Amino acid sequence: MPPLGLMPRICIALGLPTAERLLDHARREVEAGETFLEFRLDYLDCPEHGIGVIANLLRDYPDCFVLATCRRHQNGGRFNGSIAEQIQILDAAVDAGARAVDVEIETAEAAAGQLDVFRGRAMLVISYHNFEGTPALEPVLRRMTAIPAEGYKIVTTARKPSDNYRVLSLGRLHPKQPLVLLAMGETGFPSRVLSTVFGGLYTYAAPRTAEGTAAGQVCARQLRQLYRIEKLSRAAKIYAVIADPVRHSISPAVHNRAFQARRIDAVYLPCLVKPQQLKDFMSMADKLPVSGFSVTIPHKQKITRYLDVIDPLARRIGAVNTVWKKAGKWRGTNTDAAGVRAPLERRMRLAKSSILLVGNGGAARSAAFSLVDAGVKLSIVGRNPDRVRALAKACGAEPLLREQAEARTFDALVHATPLGMSPNVDECFFPNNIPAKLVFDMVYNPMETLLLRRAREQGKTVIPGLEMFLEQAALQFEIWTGESAPRSVMGKAALEALAAQSDTTAAAGR
C-alpha cells in the first residue's frame, strides 16, 4: 500500500446492486483516470460476488487502489449478516487484492481481536458515521483511536454551517492522526472540498454515471476541475456564496475559474445558509477562516447587522452582496449597484431618462439607489404596494401601481424580482404589453426569461441578466484579490455553467 501522504485525494464510492454493474462502473472510472475506488460490497444483492469483481478489476488494472466496505445495516449500511460474516467478506476482499478495508467503530469494538486478520495485509480504516447530526467529536476520536488503525474516518451530518468547521477542525487539532473528515448533506458540502486542506487523507466523490453512496457527494470531475482540490494548499484562501437555495448558483463556476486563470491559491464554495442560520455562518466564517463571500437571497439585508464596516452606498441601500475581511474587520459593499448601471450605460444615457423598476426586495433596492444617483427619473412597481411606497420614499422615486405603470411608456424597464427564475420559468410580471422601449431582466437563469422573450416579440431592446451578474462578480473578484478580473474567462464559465444546468434539467424531464 502507498504511504499515507501519497494517497490519492479523491476516492470514488461505488455502490451498485449487481456484480456486473459494479465491475462495469469500476472499469469506466479507472479508464477515465481514477485510481482510488471504494467498493460498497453491502450494496450488492450478494456481497460475496464483489470479491470476484475486485479480482477481475485488479487483474486488468493492478495499480488501482481498492478500499472494501461491507457496512452493516445497524450502522447505516445494507449488510444484514453478522459481524463474523462481515469480517470474513472483507478478509476475502483483501485476498482478492483490496488494499484497504473500512470497518465501522461498532464492529471494531465488538470484534477487536478479529481485526488482526488485516494487520500487515491491508490498510485498516475505522469509521464513525452519524446520520442525525454533528455531536461533540473529541470523545468520538478518543474512542476510535483506542483501536490501532492506519486511518480514522469521521462522517457526520451537517445541520448548520458551523458543523463543517466542527468536523474539519479535528484535522488541524490532531495533525499527527491519519483522519478522513466529512459532513454529509448539502449543508456539509464545504467539508467535502476542504477536507484535505484541513489535513484529511482523502475525500469521497460520486461516480460519473451512477448515484453516490452518501448525501452531498458530487463527481470527482467537479471536485478536481472546478474546486481544484488536488491543487489547493493548506494555506488556500476560502471564499463562498451564501444563499437559500444555493444549489442553482453559478458563482462557484465563475469565481473558481477566475482564481485558476490568475493562479490564485483559493477556492469559492456554495454554502447553504437558511434564514435563521446567518449568525451561525458568521461564526464559521471567523473560524475557518473565510476571506470573503457573496451574499444573495435571502440574506442581503440581514447580513448588515453582522458587519463592522459598510460603505455609504450599501448603507443607504440597506443591502450588501459582497463581504470581505480586512484588518480583522468584516466589511461590506454592494456591487449589484454598479452591476445594474454598467449594462444600461452601454446602451443609453441614464441622466434624465425614465426607468421603471419592478421589485421591492434587496436586488431592487440596489438598482433603485444606483439609478437615482445616476440622475434617472425612477418609478417603482411591485407586488407589495406598501413596500414599493417605502422604497420609493427612501430613494426619491415615484411609486406606481401595476395598472398605472402599464398605462405609460418608459425609456427602460429593470426587472429585479425572482419571477421567471428557474425552475419557475413560466412566471412574468407583465403578462401582456411591456411598457418600455428597453427591457433589462436581472434574472440570469434561464438566460432568456419569459419577460425577455416577450420583449423581443414586441420589438424591444433586451439586456439579459447575465451581463449584470458578470459585472458585479468581476467587481467582487477585484475587491477580494486586488487583481483585475479575467472577464472573458468568467463569462465563458458562466455560459458553460448555465448550459450544464439546462442540460441537467432537460435530462430530468425525460
TAVENCOR-V189911 format. One record per pair of residues at least 24 apart in sequence whose ideal C-beta (glycine too) atoms are under 10 Angstrom apart, sorted by the first residue. I is the first residue (numbers start at 0). J is the second residue. Records with the same first field share a line. If there is no record, write none. Layout:
# TAVENCOR-V189911
I = J ; J
This chain:
# TAVENCOR-V189911
0 = 64 ; 98 ; 99 ; 120 ; 121 ; 122 ; 149
1 = 34 ; 35 ; 64 ; 98 ; 122
3 = 122 ; 149 ; 150 ; 177 ; 200 ; 201
4 = 177 ; 200
6 = 34 ; 35 ; 64 ; 99 ; 122 ; 150 ; 177 ; 179 ; 195 ; 200 ; 201
7 = 33 ; 34 ; 35 ; 36 ; 64 ; 200 ; 201 ; 219 ; 229
8 = 35 ; 194 ; 195 ; 199 ; 200 ; 201 ; 202 ; 204 ; 219 ; 222 ; 223 ; 228 ; 229 ; 230 ; 231
9 = 33 ; 34 ; 35 ; 191 ; 195 ; 201 ; 202 ; 203 ; 204 ; 218 ; 219 ; 220 ; 222 ; 223 ; 228 ; 229
10 = 34 ; 35 ; 36 ; 37 ; 64 ; 66 ; 99 ; 179 ; 200 ; 201 ; 202 ; 203 ; 204 ; 219
11 = 35 ; 36 ; 37 ; 38 ; 66 ; 203 ; 204 ; 205 ; 206 ; 207 ; 209 ; 211 ; 212 ; 216 ; 218 ; 219
12 = 36 ; 37 ; 38 ; 39 ; 42 ; 66 ; 68 ; 203 ; 204 ; 205 ; 206 ; 209 ; 210 ; 211 ; 212 ; 213 ; 216 ; 219
13 = 37 ; 38 ; 39 ; 40 ; 42 ; 49 ; 52 ; 65 ; 66 ; 68 ; 205 ; 206 ; 209 ; 211 ; 212
14 = 38 ; 39 ; 40 ; 41 ; 42 ; 43 ; 68 ; 70 ; 76 ; 77 ; 205 ; 206 ; 209 ; 210 ; 211 ; 212 ; 213
15 = 39 ; 42 ; 43 ; 44 ; 49 ; 52 ; 206 ; 209 ; 210 ; 212
16 = 42 ; 43 ; 44 ; 45 ; 77
17 = 42 ; 43 ; 44 ; 45 ; 48 ; 52
18 = 43 ; 44 ; 45 ; 46 ; 47 ; 48 ; 49 ; 50 ; 51 ; 52 ; 55
19 = 48 ; 52
20 = 52 ; 209
21 = 48 ; 49 ; 51 ; 52 ; 53 ; 56 ; 209
22 = 48 ; 49 ; 51 ; 52 ; 53 ; 55 ; 56
23 = 52 ; 208 ; 209
24 = 206 ; 207 ; 208 ; 209
25 = 52 ; 53 ; 55 ; 56 ; 57 ; 60 ; 63 ; 65 ; 206
26 = 52 ; 55 ; 56 ; 59 ; 60
27 = 206 ; 207 ; 208 ; 209
28 = 56 ; 60 ; 63 ; 204 ; 206 ; 207 ; 208 ; 209 ; 219
29 = 56 ; 57 ; 59 ; 60 ; 62 ; 63
30 = 59 ; 60
31 = 206 ; 207 ; 208 ; 219 ; 220
32 = 219 ; 220 ; 223
33 = 63 ; 64 ; 204 ; 206 ; 207 ; 219 ; 220 ; 223
34 = 60 ; 62 ; 63 ; 64 ; 65
35 = 63 ; 64 ; 65 ; 66 ; 98 ; 99 ; 201 ; 203 ; 204 ; 219
36 = 60 ; 63 ; 64 ; 65 ; 66 ; 67 ; 97 ; 206
37 = 64 ; 65 ; 66 ; 67 ; 68 ; 97 ; 99 ; 101 ; 124 ; 201 ; 203 ; 204 ; 212
38 = 65 ; 66 ; 67 ; 68 ; 69 ; 92 ; 95 ; 97 ; 101
39 = 66 ; 67 ; 68 ; 69 ; 70 ; 76 ; 77 ; 78 ; 101 ; 212 ; 213
40 = 67 ; 68 ; 69 ; 70 ; 76 ; 77 ; 78 ; 85 ; 88 ; 89 ; 91 ; 92 ; 97
41 = 68 ; 69 ; 70 ; 71 ; 72 ; 74 ; 75 ; 76 ; 77 ; 78 ; 79 ; 80 ; 85 ; 88 ; 212
42 = 68 ; 69 ; 70 ; 76 ; 77 ; 78 ; 212
43 = 69 ; 77 ; 78 ; 88
44 = 77
46 = 77 ; 78 ; 79 ; 80 ; 84 ; 85 ; 88 ; 89 ; 91 ; 92
47 = 80 ; 84 ; 87 ; 88 ; 91 ; 92
49 = 88 ; 91 ; 92 ; 95 ; 97
50 = 88 ; 89 ; 90 ; 91 ; 92 ; 93 ; 94 ; 95 ; 96 ; 97
51 = 91 ; 95
52 = 92 ; 95
53 = 91 ; 92 ; 93 ; 94 ; 95 ; 96 ; 97
54 = 91 ; 92 ; 94 ; 95 ; 96 ; 97
55 = 95 ; 96
56 = 95 ; 96
57 = 95 ; 96 ; 97 ; 98
58 = 95 ; 96
61 = 96
63 = 96 ; 98
64 = 96 ; 97 ; 98 ; 99 ; 122 ; 201
65 = 92 ; 93 ; 95 ; 96 ; 97 ; 98 ; 99 ; 100 ; 121
66 = 92 ; 97 ; 98 ; 99 ; 100 ; 101 ; 121 ; 122 ; 124 ; 150 ; 201 ; 203
67 = 91 ; 92 ; 93 ; 95 ; 96 ; 97 ; 98 ; 99 ; 100 ; 101 ; 102 ; 121
68 = 92 ; 97 ; 99 ; 100 ; 101 ; 102 ; 103 ; 124 ; 126 ; 212
69 = 100 ; 101 ; 102 ; 103 ; 106
70 = 101 ; 102 ; 103 ; 106 ; 126 ; 128 ; 212
71 = 102 ; 103 ; 105 ; 106
73 = 103 ; 105 ; 106
74 = 102 ; 103 ; 104 ; 105 ; 106 ; 126 ; 127 ; 128 ; 130
75 = 103 ; 126 ; 128 ; 129 ; 130 ; 154 ; 213
76 = 101 ; 103 ; 128 ; 212
77 = 212
81 = 110
82 = 106 ; 107 ; 109 ; 110 ; 113
83 = 110 ; 113
85 = 110 ; 113
86 = 110 ; 113 ; 114 ; 116 ; 117
87 = 113 ; 116
89 = 114 ; 116 ; 117 ; 121 ; 123
90 = 116 ; 117 ; 120 ; 121
92 = 121
93 = 117 ; 120 ; 121 ; 122
94 = 120 ; 121
96 = 121
97 = 121 ; 122
98 = 122
99 = 123 ; 124 ; 149 ; 150
100 = 124 ; 125 ; 148 ; 149
101 = 125 ; 126 ; 150 ; 152 ; 179
102 = 126 ; 146 ; 148 ; 152
103 = 127 ; 128 ; 152
104 = 128 ; 139 ; 142 ; 143 ; 145 ; 146 ; 148 ; 151 ; 152 ; 153
107 = 142 ; 143 ; 145 ; 146 ; 147 ; 148
108 = 142 ; 143 ; 145 ; 146
111 = 145 ; 146 ; 147
114 = 146 ; 147 ; 148
115 = 147
117 = 148 ; 149
118 = 147 ; 148 ; 149
121 = 149
122 = 148 ; 149 ; 150 ; 177 ; 200
123 = 147 ; 148 ; 149 ; 150 ; 151
124 = 148 ; 149 ; 150 ; 151 ; 152 ; 177 ; 179 ; 200 ; 201
125 = 149 ; 150 ; 151 ; 152 ; 153
126 = 150 ; 151 ; 152 ; 153 ; 154 ; 179
127 = 151 ; 152 ; 153 ; 154 ; 155
128 = 152 ; 153 ; 154 ; 155 ; 156 ; 181 ; 183 ; 213
129 = 153 ; 154 ; 155 ; 156 ; 182 ; 183
130 = 154 ; 155 ; 156 ; 183 ; 184 ; 213 ; 214
131 = 155 ; 156 ; 158
132 = 156 ; 157 ; 158 ; 159 ; 162 ; 182 ; 184
133 = 157 ; 158 ; 159 ; 161 ; 162 ; 163 ; 164 ; 165 ; 166 ; 182 ; 183 ; 186 ; 187 ; 190
134 = 162 ; 165
135 = 165
136 = 165 ; 166 ; 168 ; 169 ; 172 ; 180
137 = 168 ; 169 ; 172 ; 173
139 = 169
140 = 169 ; 172 ; 173 ; 176 ; 178
143 = 176 ; 178
144 = 173 ; 176 ; 177 ; 178
148 = 177
149 = 177 ; 200
150 = 176 ; 177 ; 178 ; 179 ; 199 ; 200 ; 201
151 = 176 ; 177 ; 178 ; 179 ; 180 ; 200
152 = 177 ; 178 ; 179 ; 180 ; 181 ; 199 ; 200 ; 201 ; 203
153 = 178 ; 179 ; 180 ; 181 ; 182 ; 199
154 = 179 ; 180 ; 181 ; 182 ; 183 ; 187 ; 190 ; 203 ; 213
155 = 180 ; 181 ; 182 ; 183 ; 184 ; 187 ; 190
156 = 181 ; 182 ; 183 ; 184 ; 186 ; 187 ; 213 ; 214 ; 215
157 = 181 ; 182 ; 183 ; 184 ; 185 ; 186 ; 187 ; 188 ; 189 ; 190 ; 214 ; 215 ; 271
158 = 182 ; 184 ; 186 ; 187 ; 273 ; 276 ; 279
159 = 186 ; 187 ; 271 ; 272 ; 273 ; 275 ; 276 ; 278 ; 279 ; 280 ; 282 ; 283
160 = 186 ; 187 ; 189 ; 239 ; 241 ; 270 ; 271 ; 272 ; 273 ; 276 ; 277 ; 278 ; 279 ; 280 ; 281 ; 282 ; 283 ; 284 ; 287
161 = 186 ; 276 ; 278 ; 279 ; 280 ; 281 ; 282 ; 283 ; 284 ; 285 ; 286 ; 287
162 = 186 ; 187 ; 189 ; 190 ; 279 ; 283
163 = 187 ; 188 ; 189 ; 190 ; 191 ; 192 ; 193 ; 194 ; 197 ; 268 ; 270 ; 280 ; 283 ; 286 ; 287
164 = 189 ; 190 ; 193 ; 197 ; 282 ; 283 ; 284 ; 285 ; 286 ; 287 ; 288
165 = 190 ; 283 ; 286
166 = 190 ; 193 ; 194 ; 197 ; 199
167 = 193 ; 194 ; 196 ; 197 ; 198 ; 199 ; 283 ; 286 ; 287
168 = 197 ; 198 ; 286 ; 287
169 = 197 ; 198 ; 199
170 = 194 ; 195 ; 196 ; 197 ; 198 ; 199 ; 200 ; 233
171 = 196 ; 197 ; 198 ; 233
172 = 197 ; 198
173 = 198
174 = 198 ; 233
176 = 200
179 = 203
181 = 213 ; 215 ; 216
182 = 214 ; 215
183 = 213 ; 214 ; 215 ; 216
184 = 213 ; 214 ; 215 ; 271
185 = 214 ; 215 ; 244 ; 245 ; 246 ; 269 ; 270 ; 271
186 = 214 ; 215 ; 245 ; 270 ; 271 ; 272 ; 273 ; 276
187 = 213 ; 214 ; 215 ; 271
188 = 214 ; 215 ; 216 ; 217 ; 226 ; 245 ; 246 ; 268 ; 269 ; 270 ; 271
189 = 215 ; 226 ; 237 ; 239 ; 266 ; 268 ; 269 ; 270 ; 271 ; 283 ; 287 ; 289
190 = 215 ; 268
191 = 215 ; 216 ; 217 ; 222 ; 226 ; 228 ; 268
192 = 217 ; 221 ; 222 ; 225 ; 226 ; 227 ; 228 ; 231 ; 235 ; 237 ; 251 ; 266 ; 267 ; 268 ; 269
193 = 226 ; 228 ; 231 ; 235 ; 237 ; 266 ; 268 ; 287
194 = 228
195 = 222 ; 228 ; 229 ; 231 ; 233
196 = 228 ; 231 ; 232 ; 233 ; 234 ; 235 ; 237 ; 266 ; 287
197 = 233 ; 287
198 = 233
201 = 228
202 = 228
204 = 228
221 = 251 ; 252
224 = 255 ; 256 ; 259
225 = 251 ; 252 ; 255 ; 256 ; 259 ; 266 ; 267 ; 492 ; 496
226 = 251 ; 255 ; 266 ; 267 ; 268
227 = 255 ; 256 ; 258 ; 259 ; 264 ; 265 ; 266
228 = 266
230 = 258 ; 259 ; 262 ; 264 ; 266
231 = 258 ; 264 ; 265 ; 266
232 = 264
233 = 264
234 = 264 ; 265
235 = 263 ; 264 ; 265 ; 266 ; 290
236 = 263 ; 264 ; 265 ; 266 ; 267 ; 288 ; 289 ; 290 ; 291 ; 479 ; 480
237 = 265 ; 266 ; 267 ; 268 ; 284 ; 287 ; 288 ; 289 ; 290 ; 291 ; 292
238 = 263 ; 265 ; 266 ; 267 ; 268 ; 289 ; 290 ; 291 ; 292 ; 293 ; 322 ; 323 ; 475 ; 476 ; 479 ; 480
239 = 266 ; 267 ; 268 ; 269 ; 270 ; 272 ; 280 ; 283 ; 284 ; 287 ; 289 ; 290 ; 291 ; 292 ; 293 ; 294 ; 322
240 = 267 ; 268 ; 269 ; 270 ; 272 ; 292 ; 293 ; 294 ; 295 ; 320 ; 472 ; 475
241 = 268 ; 269 ; 270 ; 271 ; 272 ; 276 ; 277 ; 280 ; 281 ; 284 ; 289 ; 292 ; 293 ; 294 ; 295 ; 296 ; 297 ; 298 ; 299 ; 302 ; 322
242 = 269 ; 270 ; 271 ; 272 ; 273 ; 293 ; 294 ; 295 ; 296 ; 297 ; 298 ; 299
243 = 270 ; 271 ; 272 ; 273 ; 274 ; 275 ; 276 ; 277 ; 295 ; 296 ; 297 ; 298
244 = 269 ; 271 ; 273 ; 295 ; 296 ; 297
245 = 269 ; 270 ; 271 ; 272 ; 295 ; 296
246 = 271 ; 500
247 = 420 ; 421 ; 422 ; 444 ; 496 ; 497 ; 500
248 = 293 ; 295 ; 444 ; 496
249 = 443 ; 444 ; 465 ; 468 ; 472 ; 492 ; 493 ; 494 ; 495 ; 496 ; 497 ; 499 ; 500
250 = 292 ; 293 ; 295 ; 468 ; 472 ; 475 ; 492 ; 493 ; 496
251 = 293 ; 492 ; 496
252 = 489 ; 491 ; 492 ; 493 ; 494 ; 495 ; 496 ; 497 ; 499 ; 500
253 = 293 ; 468 ; 469 ; 472 ; 473 ; 475 ; 476 ; 484 ; 488 ; 489 ; 490 ; 491 ; 492 ; 493 ; 494 ; 495 ; 496
254 = 291 ; 293 ; 472 ; 475 ; 476 ; 479 ; 480 ; 484 ; 489 ; 492
255 = 492
256 = 485 ; 488 ; 489 ; 490 ; 491 ; 492 ; 493 ; 495 ; 496
257 = 472 ; 473 ; 475 ; 476 ; 477 ; 479 ; 480 ; 482 ; 484 ; 485 ; 486 ; 488 ; 489 ; 492
258 = 476 ; 479 ; 480 ; 482 ; 485
259 = 485 ; 488 ; 492
260 = 482 ; 484 ; 485 ; 487 ; 488 ; 489 ; 492
261 = 476 ; 480 ; 482 ; 483 ; 484 ; 485 ; 488
262 = 482
263 = 476 ; 479 ; 480 ; 482
265 = 290 ; 291 ; 479 ; 480
267 = 291 ; 292 ; 293 ; 475 ; 476 ; 479
268 = 292
269 = 293
272 = 297 ; 298 ; 302
273 = 297 ; 298
274 = 298 ; 301
277 = 301 ; 302 ; 304 ; 305
278 = 304 ; 305
280 = 305
281 = 305 ; 306 ; 322 ; 329
284 = 322 ; 324 ; 329
285 = 324 ; 327 ; 329
288 = 324
289 = 322 ; 323 ; 324 ; 329
290 = 322 ; 323 ; 324 ; 325 ; 479 ; 480
291 = 321 ; 322 ; 323 ; 324 ; 325 ; 329 ; 330 ; 475 ; 476 ; 478 ; 479 ; 480
292 = 320 ; 321 ; 322 ; 323 ; 324 ; 329 ; 475 ; 479
293 = 319 ; 320 ; 321 ; 322 ; 334 ; 471 ; 472 ; 475 ; 479
294 = 318 ; 319 ; 320 ; 321 ; 322 ; 331 ; 333 ; 335 ; 361
295 = 320 ; 335 ; 361 ; 362
296 = 360 ; 361 ; 362 ; 417 ; 420
297 = 360 ; 361
298 = 322 ; 361
299 = 331 ; 333 ; 335 ; 360 ; 361 ; 362 ; 364 ; 365
300 = 360 ; 361 ; 364
301 = 361
302 = 329 ; 331 ; 361
303 = 331
305 = 329 ; 331
306 = 330 ; 331 ; 332
307 = 331
308 = 332
309 = 333
312 = 336 ; 337 ; 365 ; 368 ; 369 ; 372
313 = 364 ; 365 ; 368
315 = 364 ; 367 ; 368 ; 371 ; 372 ; 393 ; 394
316 = 361 ; 363 ; 364 ; 365 ; 366 ; 367 ; 368 ; 369 ; 393 ; 394
317 = 361 ; 364 ; 365 ; 368 ; 390 ; 393
318 = 360 ; 361 ; 362 ; 363 ; 364 ; 365 ; 368
319 = 361 ; 365
320 = 361 ; 362 ; 365 ; 471 ; 472 ; 474 ; 475
321 = 471 ; 472 ; 474 ; 475 ; 476 ; 478 ; 479
322 = 475 ; 478 ; 479
323 = 475 ; 478 ; 479 ; 480
324 = 479
325 = 478
330 = 478
332 = 474 ; 475 ; 478
333 = 361 ; 364 ; 365 ; 368 ; 369 ; 471 ; 474
334 = 365 ; 467 ; 470 ; 471 ; 472 ; 473 ; 474 ; 475 ; 476 ; 477 ; 478
335 = 361 ; 362 ; 363 ; 364 ; 365 ; 366 ; 369 ; 415 ; 441 ; 467 ; 468 ; 470 ; 471 ; 474
336 = 364 ; 365 ; 366 ; 367 ; 368 ; 369 ; 370 ; 372 ; 373 ; 471 ; 474
337 = 365 ; 369 ; 467 ; 470 ; 471 ; 473 ; 474
338 = 362 ; 365 ; 366 ; 369 ; 441 ; 464 ; 466 ; 467 ; 468 ; 469 ; 470 ; 471 ; 472 ; 473 ; 474 ; 475
339 = 363 ; 365 ; 366 ; 367 ; 368 ; 369 ; 370 ; 373 ; 413 ; 415 ; 439 ; 441 ; 462 ; 466 ; 467 ; 470 ; 471
340 = 366 ; 369 ; 370 ; 372 ; 373 ; 375 ; 467 ; 470
341 = 369 ; 466 ; 467 ; 469 ; 470 ; 471 ; 473 ; 474
342 = 413 ; 439 ; 441 ; 462 ; 463 ; 464 ; 465 ; 466 ; 467 ; 469 ; 470
343 = 369 ; 370 ; 373 ; 375 ; 410 ; 411 ; 413 ; 437 ; 439 ; 462 ; 466 ; 467
344 = 373
345 = 462 ; 466 ; 470
346 = 411 ; 437 ; 439 ; 460 ; 462
347 = 410 ; 411 ; 436 ; 437 ; 460
348 = 373 ; 374 ; 410
349 = 373 ; 374 ; 375 ; 410 ; 411
350 = 374 ; 375 ; 376
351 = 375 ; 376 ; 410
352 = 376 ; 377 ; 409 ; 410 ; 411 ; 437
353 = 377 ; 378 ; 397 ; 407 ; 408 ; 409 ; 410 ; 411 ; 435 ; 436
354 = 378 ; 379 ; 396 ; 409 ; 410 ; 411 ; 412 ; 413 ; 435 ; 437 ; 439
355 = 379 ; 380 ; 396 ; 397 ; 399 ; 404 ; 405 ; 407 ; 408 ; 409 ; 410 ; 411 ; 412 ; 413 ; 414 ; 429 ; 433 ; 434 ; 435 ; 438
356 = 380 ; 381 ; 387 ; 390 ; 391 ; 394 ; 396 ; 397 ; 399 ; 404 ; 409 ; 411 ; 412 ; 413 ; 414 ; 415 ; 416 ; 439
357 = 381 ; 382 ; 387 ; 401 ; 404 ; 412 ; 413 ; 414 ; 415 ; 416 ; 418 ; 428 ; 429 ; 435 ; 440 ; 441 ; 450
358 = 382 ; 383 ; 386 ; 387 ; 390 ; 413 ; 414 ; 415 ; 416 ; 417 ; 418 ; 428 ; 441
359 = 383 ; 384 ; 385 ; 386 ; 387 ; 388 ; 389 ; 390 ; 391 ; 398 ; 415 ; 416
360 = 386 ; 390 ; 415 ; 416 ; 417
361 = 415
362 = 413 ; 414 ; 415 ; 416 ; 417 ; 441 ; 442 ; 467
363 = 387 ; 390 ; 394 ; 413 ; 414 ; 415 ; 416 ; 441
364 = 390 ; 393 ; 394 ; 415
365 = 415 ; 441 ; 467 ; 471
366 = 394 ; 413 ; 414 ; 415 ; 439 ; 441 ; 467
367 = 391 ; 393 ; 394 ; 395 ; 396 ; 413 ; 415
368 = 393 ; 394 ; 395 ; 396
369 = 394 ; 413
370 = 394 ; 396 ; 411 ; 413
371 = 395 ; 396
375 = 410 ; 411 ; 413
376 = 409 ; 410
377 = 409 ; 413
378 = 403 ; 404 ; 407 ; 409 ; 412 ; 434
379 = 404 ; 413 ; 415
380 = 404 ; 405 ; 412 ; 428 ; 429 ; 434
381 = 415 ; 416 ; 428
382 = 416 ; 418 ; 428
401 = 428 ; 429
403 = 434
404 = 428 ; 429 ; 433 ; 434 ; 435
405 = 429 ; 431 ; 432 ; 433 ; 434
406 = 434
407 = 434 ; 435
408 = 432 ; 433 ; 434 ; 435 ; 436
409 = 433 ; 434 ; 435 ; 436 ; 437 ; 438
410 = 435 ; 436 ; 437
411 = 435 ; 436 ; 437 ; 438 ; 439 ; 459 ; 460 ; 462
412 = 436 ; 437 ; 438 ; 439 ; 440 ; 450 ; 454 ; 459 ; 462
413 = 437 ; 438 ; 439 ; 440 ; 441 ; 462 ; 467
414 = 438 ; 439 ; 440 ; 441 ; 442 ; 448 ; 450 ; 451 ; 454 ; 462 ; 464
415 = 439 ; 440 ; 441 ; 442 ; 464 ; 467
416 = 440 ; 441 ; 442 ; 450
417 = 441 ; 442
418 = 442 ; 448 ; 449 ; 450
419 = 444 ; 445 ; 447 ; 448 ; 449 ; 450 ; 451 ; 452 ; 464
420 = 444 ; 445 ; 448 ; 464
421 = 445 ; 446 ; 448 ; 497 ; 500 ; 501 ; 504
422 = 504 ; 507
423 = 449
424 = 448 ; 449 ; 452 ; 504
425 = 449
426 = 450
427 = 451 ; 452 ; 453
429 = 453 ; 454 ; 457
431 = 457
432 = 457
433 = 457 ; 459 ; 461
435 = 459 ; 460
436 = 460
437 = 461 ; 462
438 = 462 ; 463
439 = 463 ; 464 ; 466 ; 467
440 = 464 ; 465 ; 467
441 = 465 ; 466 ; 467 ; 468 ; 471
442 = 467 ; 468
443 = 467 ; 468 ; 469 ; 493 ; 497
444 = 468 ; 493 ; 496 ; 497 ; 500 ; 501
445 = 497 ; 500 ; 501 ; 504
446 = 493 ; 494 ; 497 ; 498 ; 501
465 = 490 ; 493 ; 494 ; 497
466 = 490
468 = 493 ; 497
469 = 493 ; 494
